[in-house]
């Protein structure tokens, strides 16, 4: 039976067994002195040797040394038996050691052997059958105590192993949740960067290219001015993203005003329309509508073709808020959206934003028209 469980409960059980074994050995020495036995000195010496060997063995972790010290303890016990001391107490402690550290079969074999030897020595000393009684009763008692101890030890060990397994599982779960949280945060940051800084830089590039190709200085200057304004807005977005990752256009203004500013900054010819009475929605939903508008208009600027016009409509009604971005560009084949590998990062992040907040989205396209629509439920106040 293993003896190397460092958990507190198991250690307390082991200490309890050690104290019991040493106390039983001490009883033998005290009885010899109090009864005035002629060999009391030798008995005390053997008891001291027994206790010393036992303490050394209890502190030893080498299996080879523990086995050798156990043999020495048995030899010490044999000396007490030969001296005629009342070795039954030491026998009880020694038998408990057998039962707690050996398998059942070897332990019982050792107990039977030592009990028989003790009884035979006692019989030849006193030539009475009564001498068999004490060793046998001691052996039976030690077996009962040892069995109870083993059951308690095994239960305690199983509990400690279960607690350890639960702690490891909790640690692994915490690590898994932490990793998942980090992955989600990285993905969210990627979306924020794509919908703010990346889209702004793309618009600036388009404006500057258009300014270079513009033959009229006034119109070229206008495009450069718009590029500068877009750069300033992107800088504000970047700072805002660092601070709290909320759209800068929403700070201190309504959703409609924020969407109007996004439309005004677009390179394309964009018209913004509000339909219905605005209602109160959550800040994450407002932020998602702004980000979707930014991403959709960026796609219009890059893919719809020159001279494109778009209409952004914010509709309220039926317990929902709906955003539609419709352009008259060249369109595209919507069947490619079914392939994950063909999706642009902008469309992917757009759909993720909407779905994470419990919204719906749709994309329709044909030559000369593309429509992107998203909607969210509006929580009704009690």
C-alpha positions as CSV (number, residue, x, y, z in Angstrom):
1,X,0.0,0.0,0.0
2,X,1.4,3.4,-1.0
3,X,2.6,5.7,1.7
4,X,3.6,8.7,-0.3
5,X,0.5,10.9,-0.3
6,X,1.5,14.4,0.9
7,X,-2.1,15.6,1.3
8,X,-3.0,16.9,4.8
9,X,-5.8,14.3,5.5
10,X,-3.6,11.4,4.6
11,X,-0.7,12.8,6.6
12,X,-2.9,13.1,9.6
13,X,-3.9,9.5,9.3
14,X,-0.2,8.4,9.0
15,X,0.8,10.5,12.0
16,X,-2.1,8.9,14.0
17,X,-0.8,5.5,13.2
18,X,2.8,6.4,14.1
19,X,1.6,7.8,17.5
20,X,-0.4,4.6,18.2
21,X,2.5,2.2,17.4
22,X,5.0,4.2,19.5
23,X,2.5,4.4,22.4
24,X,1.9,0.6,22.3
25,X,5.7,0.0,22.4
26,X,6.0,2.4,25.4
27,X,3.4,0.4,27.3
28,X,5.7,-2.6,27.2
29,X,8.6,-0.6,28.7
30,X,6.5,1.0,31.4
31,X,5.0,-2.4,32.4
32,X,8.4,-4.0,32.7
33,X,9.6,-1.2,34.9
34,X,6.5,-0.9,37.1
35,X,6.3,-4.7,37.6
36,X,10.0,-4.8,38.6
37,X,11.0,-7.3,36.0
38,X,14.6,-8.5,36.3
39,X,15.3,-7.8,32.7
40,X,13.5,-4.5,32.7
41,X,16.7,-2.7,31.5
42,X,17.0,-4.9,28.4
43,X,13.3,-4.6,27.7
44,X,13.6,-0.8,27.9
45,X,16.6,-0.8,25.6
46,X,14.8,-2.9,23.0
47,X,11.7,-0.7,23.2
48,X,13.9,2.4,22.7
49,X,15.6,0.7,19.7
50,X,12.2,-0.3,18.3
51,X,11.0,3.3,18.6
52,X,14.1,4.7,17.0
53,X,14.0,2.3,14.1
54,X,10.3,3.1,13.6
55,X,10.9,6.9,13.6
56,X,13.8,6.5,11.1
57,X,11.7,4.3,8.9
58,X,8.7,6.7,8.9
59,X,11.0,9.4,7.6
60,X,12.6,7.3,4.9
61,X,11.1,7.3,1.4
62,X,13.5,4.6,-0.1
63,X,11.5,1.4,-0.5
64,X,14.7,-0.7,0.0
65,X,15.6,1.0,3.3
66,X,12.0,0.8,4.5
67,X,12.0,-3.0,3.8
68,X,15.3,-3.4,5.6
69,X,14.1,-1.4,8.6
70,X,10.9,-3.4,8.7
71,X,13.0,-6.6,9.1
72,X,14.9,-4.9,11.9
73,X,11.7,-4.0,13.7
74,X,10.6,-7.7,13.4
75,X,14.0,-8.7,14.9
76,X,13.6,-6.2,17.7
77,X,10.1,-7.7,18.4
78,X,11.6,-11.2,18.5
79,X,14.1,-10.1,21.1
80,X,11.2,-8.8,23.3
81,X,9.4,-12.1,22.9
82,X,12.5,-14.1,23.9
83,X,13.0,-11.8,26.9
84,X,9.6,-12.9,28.1
85,X,8.2,-9.3,28.0
86,X,4.6,-8.7,27.3
87,X,5.2,-8.2,23.6
88,X,1.5,-8.3,22.6
89,X,1.4,-4.5,22.6
90,X,4.3,-4.3,20.2
91,X,2.8,-7.1,18.1
92,X,-0.4,-5.1,17.7
93,X,1.5,-2.0,16.5
94,X,3.7,-4.2,14.2
95,X,0.7,-5.9,12.7
96,X,-0.9,-2.6,12.0
97,X,2.2,-1.6,10.0
98,X,1.9,-4.9,8.0
99,X,-1.8,-4.3,7.3
100,X,-1.3,-0.7,6.2
101,X,1.8,-1.1,4.0
102,X,1.5,-4.6,2.6
103,X,-1.0,-6.3,0.4
104,X,-3.6,-8.4,2.2
105,X,-2.0,-11.7,1.5
106,X,1.6,-10.9,2.6
107,X,0.2,-8.9,5.6
108,X,-1.9,-11.8,6.8
109,X,1.0,-14.3,6.2
110,X,3.3,-12.1,8.4
111,X,0.7,-11.8,11.1
112,X,0.0,-15.5,11.2
113,X,3.8,-16.3,11.3
114,X,4.6,-13.9,14.1
115,X,1.5,-14.9,16.1
116,X,2.4,-18.6,15.8
117,X,6.0,-17.9,16.8
118,X,4.9,-15.8,19.8
119,X,2.5,-18.5,20.9
120,X,5.1,-21.3,20.6
121,X,7.7,-19.4,22.6
122,X,5.1,-18.7,25.3
123,X,4.0,-22.3,25.4
124,X,7.5,-23.6,25.9
125,X,8.1,-21.0,28.6
126,X,5.0,-21.6,30.6
127,X,3.8,-25.0,29.2
128,X,0.2,-23.8,29.2
129,X,-2.3,-23.6,26.3
130,X,-3.6,-20.3,27.7
131,X,-0.5,-18.5,26.3
132,X,-2.0,-18.9,22.8
133,X,-5.0,-16.7,23.8
134,X,-3.2,-13.3,24.0
135,X,-1.3,-13.5,20.7
136,X,-4.4,-14.7,18.8
137,X,-6.7,-12.0,20.3
138,X,-4.0,-9.4,19.6
139,X,-3.8,-10.6,16.0
140,X,-7.6,-10.6,15.5
141,X,-7.8,-7.1,17.0
142,X,-4.9,-5.8,14.8
143,X,-6.6,-7.2,11.7
144,X,-9.9,-5.5,12.6
145,X,-8.1,-2.2,13.3
146,X,-5.9,-2.5,10.2
147,X,-8.9,-3.2,8.0
148,X,-10.7,-0.2,9.3
149,X,-7.6,1.9,8.8
150,X,-7.1,0.7,5.3
151,X,-10.7,1.5,4.4
152,X,-10.4,5.0,5.9
153,X,-7.0,5.5,4.2
154,X,-8.3,4.4,0.8
155,X,-11.4,6.6,1.1
156,X,-9.3,9.6,2.1
157,X,-6.9,9.0,-0.7
158,X,-9.7,8.7,-3.2
159,X,-11.2,12.0,-2.0
160,X,-7.8,13.7,-2.3
161,X,-7.3,12.4,-5.8
162,X,-10.8,13.5,-6.7
163,X,-10.2,16.9,-5.3
164,X,-6.9,17.1,-7.2
165,X,-8.6,16.1,-10.4
166,X,-11.3,18.7,-9.9
167,X,-8.7,21.4,-9.2
168,X,-6.9,20.4,-12.4
169,X,-10.1,20.4,-14.4
170,X,-11.0,23.9,-13.0
171,X,-7.6,25.2,-13.9
172,X,-7.9,23.7,-17.4
173,X,-11.4,25.2,-17.8
174,X,-10.2,28.6,-16.6
175,X,-7.3,28.4,-19.0
176,X,-9.6,27.4,-21.8
177,X,-12.0,30.3,-21.0
178,X,-9.1,32.7,-20.8
179,X,-7.8,31.5,-24.2
180,X,-11.3,31.8,-25.7
181,X,-11.8,35.2,-24.3
182,X,-8.4,36.3,-25.8
183,X,-9.4,34.9,-29.2
184,X,-12.8,36.7,-29.1
185,X,-11.1,39.9,-28.0
186,X,-8.5,39.6,-30.9
187,X,-11.3,39.0,-33.3
188,X,-13.3,42.0,-32.0
189,X,-10.2,44.2,-32.3
190,X,-9.6,43.0,-35.8
191,X,-13.2,44.0,-36.7
192,X,-12.8,47.4,-35.1
193,X,-9.5,48.1,-36.9
194,X,-11.0,47.0,-40.2
195,X,-14.1,49.1,-39.9
196,X,-12.3,52.2,-38.7
197,X,-8.6,52.7,-39.5
198,X,-8.4,50.4,-42.5
199,X,-11.6,51.8,-44.1
200,X,-10.4,55.3,-43.5
201,X,-7.0,54.7,-45.1
202,X,-8.7,53.1,-48.1
203,X,-10.9,56.1,-48.5
204,X,-8.0,58.5,-48.2
205,X,-6.1,56.5,-50.9
206,X,-9.1,56.7,-53.3
207,X,-9.5,60.4,-52.7
208,X,-5.8,61.1,-53.3
209,X,-5.8,59.1,-56.5
210,X,-8.9,61.0,-57.7
211,X,-7.2,64.3,-56.8
212,X,-4.1,63.3,-58.8
213,X,-6.3,62.5,-61.9
214,X,-8.5,65.6,-61.5
215,X,-7.7,68.3,-64.2
216,X,-9.5,71.1,-62.4
217,X,-7.5,72.5,-59.5
218,X,-10.6,73.4,-57.5
219,X,-12.0,69.9,-57.6
220,X,-8.6,68.4,-56.8
221,X,-8.3,70.7,-53.8
222,X,-11.8,69.7,-52.6
223,X,-10.8,66.0,-52.8
224,X,-7.6,66.6,-50.9
225,X,-9.5,68.5,-48.3
226,X,-12.0,65.6,-48.0
227,X,-9.0,63.2,-47.7
228,X,-7.6,65.3,-44.9
229,X,-11.0,65.3,-43.1
230,X,-11.1,61.6,-43.5
231,X,-7.6,61.2,-42.0
232,X,-8.6,63.4,-39.1
233,X,-11.8,61.3,-38.5
234,X,-9.7,58.1,-38.7
235,X,-7.3,59.5,-36.1
236,X,-10.2,60.2,-33.8
237,X,-11.5,56.7,-34.4
238,X,-8.1,55.2,-33.6
239,X,-7.8,57.1,-30.4
240,X,-11.4,56.3,-29.5
241,X,-10.8,52.6,-30.2
242,X,-7.8,52.6,-27.8
243,X,-9.9,54.3,-25.1
244,X,-13.1,52.3,-25.2
245,X,-13.6,50.9,-28.7
246,X,-16.8,52.8,-29.4
247,X,-17.4,54.7,-32.7
248,X,-16.3,58.3,-32.4
249,X,-19.3,59.5,-34.5
250,X,-21.6,58.3,-31.7
251,X,-19.9,60.4,-29.0
252,X,-22.2,63.1,-27.9
253,X,-24.7,62.6,-30.7
254,X,-27.6,60.5,-31.8
255,X,-27.5,57.5,-34.1
256,X,-29.0,59.4,-37.0
257,X,-26.4,62.2,-36.7
258,X,-23.6,59.6,-36.5
259,X,-24.8,57.8,-39.6
260,X,-25.2,61.2,-41.4
261,X,-21.5,62.0,-40.7
262,X,-20.4,58.6,-42.0
263,X,-22.4,59.2,-45.2
264,X,-21.0,62.7,-45.6
265,X,-17.4,61.4,-45.5
266,X,-17.9,58.8,-48.2
267,X,-16.3,59.2,-51.5
268,X,-19.4,58.0,-53.2
269,X,-22.6,60.0,-53.7
270,X,-24.5,58.9,-50.6
271,X,-27.9,60.1,-49.4
272,X,-29.1,59.4,-45.8
273,X,-32.8,58.9,-45.0
274,X,-34.5,58.3,-41.6
275,X,-38.0,56.6,-41.7
276,X,-40.1,56.4,-38.5
277,X,-39.7,57.7,-35.0
278,X,-36.3,57.0,-33.5
279,X,-36.3,54.8,-30.3
280,X,-33.8,54.0,-27.6
281,X,-31.5,51.1,-28.4
282,X,-28.4,49.7,-26.7
283,X,-25.0,51.3,-27.3
284,X,-23.6,48.0,-28.8
285,X,-26.5,48.0,-31.3
286,X,-25.9,51.6,-32.2
287,X,-22.2,50.9,-32.6
288,X,-22.9,47.9,-34.8
289,X,-25.2,50.0,-37.1
290,X,-22.4,52.6,-37.5
291,X,-19.8,49.9,-38.2
292,X,-22.0,48.2,-40.7
293,X,-22.6,51.4,-42.5
294,X,-18.9,52.2,-42.6
295,X,-18.0,48.7,-43.9
296,X,-20.8,48.7,-46.5
297,X,-20.0,52.1,-47.8
298,X,-16.3,51.1,-48.0
299,X,-17.3,48.2,-50.2
300,X,-19.4,50.5,-52.4
301,X,-16.4,52.8,-52.8
302,X,-14.0,50.0,-53.7
303,X,-16.2,47.6,-55.8
304,X,-19.3,49.3,-57.1
305,X,-17.5,51.3,-59.8
306,X,-17.1,55.0,-60.7
307,X,-20.0,57.5,-60.3
308,X,-21.9,55.2,-58.0
309,X,-24.8,56.5,-55.9
310,X,-26.0,55.0,-52.7
311,X,-28.9,55.5,-50.3
312,X,-28.6,54.6,-46.6
313,X,-32.0,54.3,-44.9
314,X,-32.5,53.9,-41.1
315,X,-36.0,52.7,-40.4
316,X,-37.9,52.4,-37.2
317,X,-41.1,50.3,-36.7
318,X,-42.6,47.0,-35.8
319,X,-40.4,46.7,-32.8
320,X,-37.3,46.7,-34.9
321,X,-34.7,49.0,-36.2
322,X,-33.5,48.4,-39.8
323,X,-30.6,49.7,-41.8
324,X,-30.5,49.4,-45.6
325,X,-27.6,50.4,-47.8
326,X,-28.5,50.3,-51.5
327,X,-26.2,51.3,-54.4
328,X,-26.6,51.4,-58.2
329,X,-23.1,49.9,-58.9
330,X,-22.1,47.0,-61.0
331,X,-23.3,44.3,-58.5
332,X,-21.9,40.9,-58.0
333,X,-22.8,37.2,-57.9
334,X,-24.3,36.5,-54.4
335,X,-23.7,32.8,-54.8
336,X,-20.1,33.3,-53.9
337,X,-21.2,34.3,-50.3
338,X,-21.9,30.6,-49.6
339,X,-18.2,29.9,-49.8
340,X,-16.3,30.9,-46.7
341,X,-13.1,31.2,-48.6
342,X,-14.6,33.8,-51.0
343,X,-15.9,36.1,-48.3
344,X,-14.2,39.4,-47.8
345,X,-13.1,40.2,-44.3
346,X,-15.4,43.2,-44.3
347,X,-18.5,41.1,-45.0
348,X,-17.4,38.5,-42.6
349,X,-17.0,41.0,-39.7
350,X,-20.3,42.7,-40.7
351,X,-22.2,39.4,-40.4
352,X,-20.5,38.5,-37.1
353,X,-21.4,41.9,-35.6
354,X,-25.0,41.5,-36.5
355,X,-25.4,37.8,-35.4
356,X,-23.6,38.4,-32.1
357,X,-26.2,41.0,-31.1
358,X,-29.1,38.8,-32.2
359,X,-29.8,40.7,-35.4
360,X,-30.7,39.6,-39.0
361,X,-28.8,40.5,-42.2
362,X,-29.3,40.0,-45.9
363,X,-27.4,40.8,-49.1
364,X,-29.1,41.1,-52.5
365,X,-27.3,42.0,-55.8
366,X,-27.9,42.1,-59.5
367,X,-26.4,44.2,-62.3
368,X,-27.0,47.8,-61.4
369,X,-28.1,47.3,-57.8
370,X,-26.8,45.9,-54.6
371,X,-28.7,46.0,-51.3
372,X,-27.3,45.2,-47.8
373,X,-29.8,45.1,-45.0
374,X,-29.5,44.5,-41.2
375,X,-32.1,44.7,-38.5
376,X,-32.2,44.4,-34.7
377,X,-35.0,44.1,-32.2
378,X,-35.9,47.1,-30.2
379,X,-36.3,46.4,-26.5
380,X,-39.6,47.7,-25.3
381,X,-39.6,49.6,-22.0
382,X,-42.0,48.5,-19.3
